[in-house]
């Protein structure tokens, strides 16, 4: 059952279980034709991923789809694969929702795994889950969310600062069908949103001050249309909502020697200032907490986040994930010279966020906006990410 406790500054909710080591909607496994299989892979590939790295692979099983994590696409900043697993949870959710839309059920079986399986790349392709097709769907399991898989996108422009009412936030929460051990915390009071904005900007500044993450960012950037269309992954410059001339600045800042020198003059803090405006211009800020850092919990968090995002899209609300905060809170091996900034971020988080919710996997902002997102991040095709046979054999 859905329950919530609402205060002036937050909403906390628990809902039905979303995932277990064997999550079933319906019964009696069955095969599915090739056209439907391809449409399911295309829906899966519409899932979000960190810097659009698309860490997924697929193959057919006797009665469904095998989902794999391609560790070769792992970002260096990803701690224990938390963002890859979040993305794969969204992949699984998209497939299950798409099956429900055509009145097919799904049984999700997670592969046996531990944190080391996703942090060590001795085997580049790791089996994550098998989705078996069944005859029946669980009642009310789809909520019409599958219709918004293709239109879901990231909006990086300022939203209206009009607060999202608590009843609308509760509606989003109830659609997520979270595991009882997954918690969704909301902040929708202006004064607290301003504090969140300061915390996010401080965590964003770390990406510009840490060489490994700075270089990662520039590897993921696609500054030209041809580059974006050639790779069909990464951060397409056209989707970033940056002002005129920003492309030239990014090219100038690409060498770490240049960036390191300018950081002595406060460049990292300057580059993170837009984050303050963006977060302040939000109707609410959401935080997804999971029970722990195991792959099962991370995948569950990804499934929940995808349903939250799709429900927000259904309600015509813009959405932007805020990944720097959770990734730097999780990182326990930052350079010594950056540790004071990390400690400040953690102190701000401790003051603002519930201390008993578990592990923070993702933060995000939502709101109303008049700006439409005309350019979408490209995806690799279904053929590029599908194996004809089990890739681990």
C-alpha positions in Angstrom: 0.0 0.0 0.0 1.1 3.6 -0.6 1.7 5.7 2.4 3.3 9.1 2.8 4.2 11.6 5.4 4.2 15.2 4.1 5.8 18.2 5.9 6.3 21.7 4.6 9.7 20.8 3.1 9.6 17.2 2.1 7.7 14.1 1.2 8.7 10.6 2.2 7.1 7.6 0.6 7.1 3.8 0.6 5.3 1.7 -2.0 5.0 -1.8 -3.2 8.1 -3.9 -4.0 9.5 -3.2 -7.4 12.1 -5.9 -7.7 13.5 -9.0 -6.1 15.9 -11.6 -7.3 12.9 -13.0 -9.1 10.3 -10.4 -10.0 7.3 -11.8 -11.9 4.3 -10.2 -13.7 2.2 -13.1 -14.9 3.1 -16.8 -15.4 3.9 -19.5 -18.1 7.0 -18.5 -20.0 6.6 -18.1 -23.8 8.5 -17.1 -26.9 8.0 -13.8 -28.7 8.4 -13.0 -32.4 11.4 -11.1 -33.9 9.6 -7.9 -34.7 8.4 -7.6 -31.1 11.9 -8.5 -29.8 13.4 -5.7 -31.9 10.9 -3.2 -30.6 11.7 -4.2 -27.0 15.4 -3.7 -27.6 14.7 -0.3 -29.1 12.6 0.6 -26.0 15.5 -0.7 -23.8 18.0 1.5 -25.6 15.8 4.6 -24.8 16.9 4.3 -21.2 19.0 7.0 -19.7 22.7 6.5 -18.8 25.5 8.5 -17.3 26.9 10.9 -20.0 24.9 8.7 -22.5 27.5 5.9 -22.2 24.9 3.2 -22.9 26.5 0.3 -21.0 24.1 -2.4 -22.2 24.2 -5.5 -24.4 21.4 -8.0 -25.2 21.0 -11.5 -26.4 18.0 -13.8 -26.9 17.3 -16.6 -24.4 15.0 -19.5 -24.8 12.0 -17.5 -23.7 13.1 -13.9 -23.4 16.0 -11.4 -23.3 19.3 -11.6 -21.5 20.6 -8.2 -20.3 24.4 -7.6 -19.9 26.6 -4.8 -18.6 29.3 -3.8 -21.0 32.1 -2.9 -18.6 34.2 -1.5 -21.5 31.9 1.5 -21.5 32.2 2.2 -17.8 33.0 5.8 -16.9 36.0 6.2 -14.5 33.9 8.3 -12.2 31.3 5.5 -11.7 31.7 4.1 -8.2 31.0 0.3 -8.0 29.1 0.6 -11.2 26.3 2.4 -9.4 25.3 4.5 -12.5 25.7 1.6 -14.9 23.4 -0.5 -12.8 21.0 2.3 -12.5 20.9 2.5 -16.3 20.4 -1.3 -16.6 17.5 -1.0 -14.1 15.9 1.5 -16.4 16.5 -0.8 -19.3 14.8 -3.7 -17.5 11.9 -1.4 -16.6 11.4 -0.2 -20.2 11.3 -3.8 -21.4 8.7 -4.8 -18.7 6.5 -1.7 -19.4 6.7 -2.4 -23.1 5.6 -6.0 -22.6 2.8 -4.9 -20.4 1.5 -2.5 -23.0 1.0 -5.5 -25.4 -0.5 -7.6 -22.7 2.6 -9.7 -22.1 4.0 -10.4 -18.7 7.6 -10.5 -17.6 9.6 -12.5 -15.0 12.9 -10.8 -14.2 15.6 -13.1 -12.8 18.7 -11.3 -11.6 22.1 -12.9 -12.1 24.1 -13.8 -9.0 26.5 -10.9 -8.5 28.3 -8.8 -6.0 30.0 -5.4 -6.0 33.3 -6.8 -7.3 31.5 -8.2 -10.4 30.9 -4.7 -11.6 34.0 -2.9 -10.3 36.5 -5.2 -11.9 36.8 -5.5 -15.6 38.6 -8.9 -16.0 35.5 -10.0 -17.9 34.2 -7.1 -20.1 30.7 -8.4 -20.5 28.7 -9.3 -17.4 25.3 -11.0 -17.3 22.9 -8.9 -15.2 19.4 -10.3 -15.7 17.1 -12.5 -17.8 13.7 -11.2 -18.7 11.3 -14.1 -19.5 8.1 -13.5 -21.3 4.9 -14.8 -19.8 1.2 -14.9 -20.7 -0.3 -12.5 -18.2 0.5 -9.0 -16.9 0.1 -7.9 -13.3 -3.0 -5.8 -12.8 -2.3 -2.0 -13.2 1.4 -2.7 -13.6 1.9 -0.4 -16.6 0.1 2.8 -15.7 0.3 4.0 -19.3 4.0 4.8 -18.7 5.3 2.9 -21.8 3.7 5.5 -24.0 6.3 8.0 -22.7 9.5 6.0 -23.1 10.3 7.6 -26.5 9.5 11.1 -25.3 11.4 11.0 -22.0 14.4 13.3 -22.1 16.8 15.4 -20.0 16.0 19.1 -19.9 19.0 21.3 -19.0 17.3 24.7 -19.1 15.9 26.7 -16.2 12.4 25.6 -15.1 9.7 27.7 -13.7 10.4 28.3 -10.0 6.7 27.7 -9.2 6.6 25.0 -6.5 5.3 21.6 -7.5 2.4 20.9 -5.1 2.8 18.1 -2.6 -0.2 16.2 -4.1 1.5 16.1 -7.5 4.7 14.8 -5.9 2.7 12.1 -4.1 1.2 11.1 -7.5 4.7 10.7 -9.0 5.8 8.7 -5.9 2.8 6.4 -6.1 3.5 5.6 -9.8 7.0 4.5 -9.0 5.9 1.3 -7.3 9.1 1.3 -5.2 10.6 -1.5 -3.1 9.8 -0.8 0.5 13.6 -0.4 1.0 13.8 2.3 -1.7 12.9 5.8 -0.5 12.0 8.9 -2.5 12.6 12.1 -0.6 11.3 15.4 -1.9 12.3 19.0 -1.2 9.8 21.6 -2.5 10.3 24.5 -0.1 12.1 27.5 -1.8 14.6 28.1 1.1 15.6 24.4 1.1 15.9 24.3 -2.7 18.3 27.2 -2.5 20.4 25.2 0.0 20.3 22.2 -2.4 21.5 24.4 -5.2 24.5 25.5 -3.3 25.3 21.8 -2.5 24.9 20.7 -6.1 27.1 23.5 -7.4 29.9 22.6 -4.9 29.8 19.0 -6.0 29.8 20.0 -9.7 32.9 22.0 -9.2 34.8 18.8 -8.2 34.4 17.5 -11.8 36.4 20.4 -13.1 39.1 20.2 -10.4 39.8 16.4 -10.6 41.9 15.6 -13.6 40.5 12.1 -14.2 36.9 13.4 -14.2 37.8 16.5 -16.3 39.3 14.3 -19.0 36.4 11.9 -18.8 34.0 14.8 -19.4 35.9 15.8 -22.5 36.1 12.3 -23.8 32.3 12.1 -23.6 31.6 15.4 -25.2 30.5 15.4 -28.9 31.2 19.0 -30.0 30.1 18.5 -33.6 27.0 17.0 -35.2 29.2 14.7 -37.3 31.0 13.3 -34.2 27.6 12.7 -32.4 26.2 10.9 -35.4 29.3 8.9 -35.9 29.4 7.5 -32.3 25.7 7.7 -31.4 26.7 8.0 -27.8 28.2 10.6 -25.4 27.1 14.1 -24.7 25.9 15.8 -27.8 26.8 19.5 -27.4 23.4 20.5 -28.9 21.6 18.9 -25.9 23.5 20.8 -23.2 21.6 24.1 -23.4 24.8 26.1 -23.3 25.0 29.8 -24.4 26.6 30.9 -27.7 30.4 30.7 -27.6 30.5 27.9 -25.0 31.8 25.5 -27.6 34.9 27.6 -28.0 35.4 27.8 -24.3 35.1 24.0 -24.0 37.8 23.5 -26.6 40.1 26.0 -24.8 39.6 24.2 -21.5 40.2 20.6 -22.8 43.9 20.4 -22.0 44.3 19.6 -18.3 47.3 21.9 -18.0 45.1 24.9 -19.1 42.3 23.9 -16.7 44.6 23.3 -13.8 46.1 26.8 -14.3 42.7 28.5 -14.5 41.5 26.6 -11.5 44.0 28.5 -9.4 42.1 31.6 -10.5 38.7 30.1 -9.5 37.6 28.7 -12.9 36.0 25.5 -11.4 33.8 27.7 -9.1 32.9 29.9 -12.1 31.9 27.0 -14.2 29.6 25.6 -11.5 27.7 28.9 -11.0 25.1 27.9 -13.7 24.2 24.9 -11.5 23.0 27.3 -8.8 20.6 29.0 -11.2 19.3 25.8 -12.7 18.6 24.1 -9.4 17.0 27.2 -7.9 14.7 27.4 -11.0 13.1 24.1 -10.1 9.6 23.1 -8.8 11.0 20.3 -6.6 14.2 18.3 -6.0 14.0 14.5 -5.6 16.4 12.1 -4.0 16.3 8.3 -4.6 17.8 6.3 -1.7 18.4 2.5 -1.9 19.0 0.0 0.8 22.7 -0.6 0.1 25.3 -0.6 -2.6 24.6 -4.2 -3.8 23.8 -4.7 -7.6 20.3 -5.8 -6.7 19.6 -2.6 -4.9 21.2 -0.4 -7.6 19.1 -2.1 -10.3 16.0 -1.6 -8.2 16.8 2.0 -7.8 17.2 2.3 -11.6 13.8 0.8 -12.2 12.2 3.1 -9.7 13.9 6.2 -11.1 12.8 5.3 -14.6 9.1 5.1 -13.5 9.5 8.4 -11.7 10.9 10.0 -14.8 8.2 8.5 -17.1 5.5 9.7 -14.7 6.9 13.2 -14.6 7.0 13.2 -18.4 3.4 12.0 -18.5 2.5 15.0 -16.3 4.3 17.4 -18.7 7.0 18.1 -16.1 10.6 18.7 -17.2 13.3 16.5 -15.6 17.1 16.6 -15.1 19.2 14.1 -13.1 21.8 15.6 -10.8 24.5 13.0 -10.8 27.5 14.8 -9.3 26.2 14.8 -5.7 25.6 11.0 -5.3 28.8 10.0 -7.2 31.1 12.3 -5.1 29.3 11.3 -1.9 30.0 7.6 -2.8 33.6 8.2 -3.8 36.0 7.4 -1.0 39.3 7.8 -3.0 39.3 11.5 -3.9 42.7 13.2 -4.1 43.9 14.7 -0.8 43.8 18.3 -2.1 40.1 17.9 -2.9 39.1 16.2 0.3 38.1 19.5 2.1 35.6 20.3 -0.7 34.2 16.7 -0.5 33.9 17.1 3.3 31.9 20.4 2.8 29.6 18.6 0.3 29.0 15.8 2.9 28.4 18.3 5.6 25.8 20.0 3.5 24.2 16.7 2.6 24.1 15.6 6.3 22.3 18.8 7.2 19.7 18.6 4.4 19.0 15.0 3.8 17.5 12.3 6.0 20.2 10.2 7.7 18.3 7.0 7.9 17.2 6.5 4.3 20.0 4.3 3.1 22.4 5.0 0.2 21.8 8.0 -2.1 21.8 6.7 -5.7 20.5 9.7 -7.6 19.2 13.2 -7.2 17.1 15.1 -9.8 15.1 18.3 -10.4 11.7 18.6 -11.9 9.5 21.6 -12.9 7.3 23.2 -15.5 9.0 24.8 -18.5 8.1 26.5 -21.7 11.3 25.4 -23.4 11.0 22.3 -25.5 14.0 20.0 -26.0 14.4 19.9 -29.8 17.6 17.8 -29.9 17.8 14.4 -28.3 20.8 12.3 -27.5 21.4 9.7 -30.1 21.4 6.0 -29.3 23.2 3.0 -30.9 20.9 0.8 -32.9 19.3 -2.4 -31.7 21.6 -4.3 -34.1 24.7 -2.7 -32.6 23.8 -3.8 -29.0 22.4 -7.3 -29.7 24.3 -10.6 -29.8 23.1 -13.6 -31.7 24.5 -15.8 -28.9 25.5 -15.6 -25.3 28.5 -13.1 -25.3 30.0 -14.6 -22.1 30.5 -18.0 -23.6 
